[in-house]
Each structure stands twice: as structure tokens, then as C-alpha cells.
């Protein structure tokens, strides 16, 4: 870990994530994040579906942030992302 950045290794790929953000995720959210990154490396789509209130929105935001940070650190182009979520999650 360097400068508060955690490296997440998925298959043979490395992704970067803020340690502070990663530490806030619950274990099942970390598992989901790793699975989503695995799906991303395989260029496969994926859907998170479970009981209400288990953190699908924050897990998805963590995924998007992780991808954004990784691309930025590699000097690659970062495109725009639109997140649609309930108004109660905006704060």
C-alpha cells in the first residue's frame, strides 16, 4: 500500500483503490467488488441482485471509483459515468 492506495489483484490484473474507501466496505461488499472486477477483466456483463439494503449501490460506486482511479493512474482516458440511484443515497 502506497500513499493510502490499496492494490487489488484480480486474475493477473491490478486495480487501485483508496484504502480508506476499501476499509469502509463490509466483507460481502468486498467479495462483490472482487467478483465485479473479475467480470470486468473477462469483459463480461454482470448484475448484482440480493436482498434490499445489503449495499449494491455502494459496491457499484466502489467498482466505478476503482476503475476510474486505475485508469487515471495508468494515464488512460477516463470516460464519464452516470449513476442512477434513489435520492436518499445522494448525501
Rosetta blueprint (number, residue, H / E / L):
1 X L
2 X E
3 X L
4 X L
5 X E
6 X E
7 X E
8 X E
9 X E
10 X E
11 X L
12 X L
13 X E
14 X E
15 X E
16 X E
17 X E
18 X E
19 X H
20 X H
21 X H
22 X H
23 X H
24 X H
25 X L
26 X L
27 X H
28 X H
29 X H
30 X H
31 X H
32 X H
33 X H
34 X H
35 X H
36 X H
37 X H
38 X H
39 X H
40 X H
41 X H
42 X L
43 X L
44 X L
45 X L
46 X L
47 X L
48 X L
49 X L
50 X L
51 X L
52 X L
53 X L
54 X L
55 X L
56 X H
57 X H
58 X H
59 X H
60 X H
61 X H
62 X H
63 X H
64 X H
65 X H
66 X H
67 X H
68 X H
69 X H
70 X H
71 X H
72 X H
73 X H
74 X H
75 X L
76 X L
77 X L
78 X L
79 X L
80 X L
81 X L
82 X L
83 X L
84 X L
85 X L
86 X L
87 X H
88 X H
89 X H
90 X L
91 X L
